[in-house]
Each structure stands twice: as C-alpha cells, then as structure tokens.
Amino acid sequence: MATRRRGGGGATRLPGWLARLELSLPSRQLFYVLTAAVAFAVGAMISTVIGPWLALPGILLAAALLWFIAVTTNRSLWLMVPFVLATISLGVFALFLAQDRALTDRGSWAELTIVDKSHRSDNFYCQVRYPDGHVIQGSIEGCSGREIGDRIRLFVDPELKADPSTTGPRVALWIWSAAGADAVFTACVVLAAVQGVRRRGQ
C-alpha cells in the first residue's frame, strides 16, 4: 500500500513497490548501503570513469534517482538542487576527462627548441621546433621565462587540437573532481532515503 506524506507544496504519494522494497530488507542500514552503492555507481557512469558508453544510461538513471529524491522527500529543494548541480558537474568533468584521455592516447612528451618568441595581449607566443625541423606555434605555458634557443619539454598533440603544454593532460585531476561530485550526488540520494524512512516511521 502506498504511503502518503505531507509537506510544503502538497502531499506526494510513495509507490507501494518502493515501500515494499525497503521493508523486504533485513535492516534500514542495508537499505542505505544499497542506495549509496547504486547512486555512486550511477555517478561513476555519468562521469565516464567506468567507460564512455555508460554516460547516457547513467543520465537516464540519474533522472530516476531525482524522481526518487522527489517522492521520498516531498520535492525537497535542499536535496534536489544540489543533486542536479552535482549531475551537471559530473557531465562537465566527463567532457574534460574524455578530452584529456584522448590527448593522452595520441600525444607525447618532446624536447623542443624555442626558435621565436612574441608577447601579445598578456600572453607569450612561442615557435618551437622538433628535432626533425618541424615548427609549431602557440600560447605556451612556461615560455615567458625562456630565451630563443632554449630547449623546453612540452606535451604535444600531433593533431594540434590543443596547444603544447608543460603540464600535459590532467586525467587524475578530472577523476578526483568527478569523485568529489559523485560524493555529493550519492549523499543527496542517501539523505533522501534516510528522510523517507523517518517520515514513514512517523
């Protein structure tokens, strides 16, 4: 039997199957652990940490979790809003992660020689030469303190979709950022589960 709860903005009805699922488990703690595991896995799917092919299913499952938060908390914005923001953050980090993973696969570190240098609009532009004589140009971090003829170690994209950089791809940064967003994502779902259990116990 569905449970009806009262709150701001009108009462919402909890589907009977969801209440039965909770009651079928031996303890509330197990319910919370399973909720956290599902939410964290969905967040990992959206972030593409598991694999890029799971991002779209992850977004669809995130919509289901948003519905779960809405029905268990009577549409509580203090959980729904951070959940949506965390979902968007996971999507953004997924784009950066995919970009830097691709750059890692096709790019490489190289010792290049600065052959020209100019200053425009607060940025230093360098022309650097490969050992084979090929010359590329761009706004290169670390170029400002160098002189023409100096050698500089850069991470270079052979397809020139990214400027040469002294830092290279930041795959670890995006993974840790996604993990932080996933923690918020998961916390919102678990807190919704806790709030729902408390309301049904009243």
Residue, then its C-alpha position, 0 to 999 in steps of 0.5 A: m500500500a502506498t504511503r502518503r506524506r505531507g509537506g510544503g507544496g502538497a502531499t506526494r504519494l510513495p509507490g507501494w513497490l518502493a515501500r515494499l522494497e525497503l521493508s523486504l530488507p533485513s535492516r534500514q542500514l542495508f537499505y542505505v548501503l544499497t542506495a549509496a552503492v547504486a547512486f555512486a555507481v550511477g555517478a561513476m557512469i555519468s562521469t565516464v570513469i567506468g567507460p564512455w558508453l555508460a554516460l547516457p544510461g547513467i543520465l537516464l538513471a540519474a533522472a530516476l534517482l531525482w524522481f526518487i529524491a522527489v517522492t521520498t522527500n516531498r520535492s525537497l529543494w535542499l536535496m534536489v538542487p544540489f543533486v542536479l548541480a552535482t549531475i551537471s558537474l559530473g557531465v562537465f568533468a566527463l567532457f574534460l576527462a574524455q578530452d584529456r584521455a584522448l590527448t593522452d592516447r595520441g600525444s607525447w612528451a618532446e624536447l623542443t627548441i624555442v626558435d621565436k618568441s612574441h608577447r601579445s595581449d598578456n600572453f607569450y607566443c612561442q615557435v618551437r621546433y622538433p628535432d626533425g625541423h618541424v615548427i609549431q606555434g602557440s600560447i605556451e605555458g612556461c615560455s615567458g621565462r625562456e630565451i630563443g634557443d632554449r630547449i623546453r619539454l612540452f606535451v604535444d598533440p600531433e593533431l594540434k587540437a590543443d596547444p603544447s603544454t608543460t603540464g600535459p593532460r590532467v586525467a587524475l585531476w578530472i577523476w578526483s573532481a568527478a569523485g568529489a561530485d559523485a560524493v555529493f550526488t550519492a549523499c543527496v540520494v542517501l539523505a533522501a532515503v534516510q528522510g523517507v524512512r523517518r517520515r514513514g516511521q512517523 
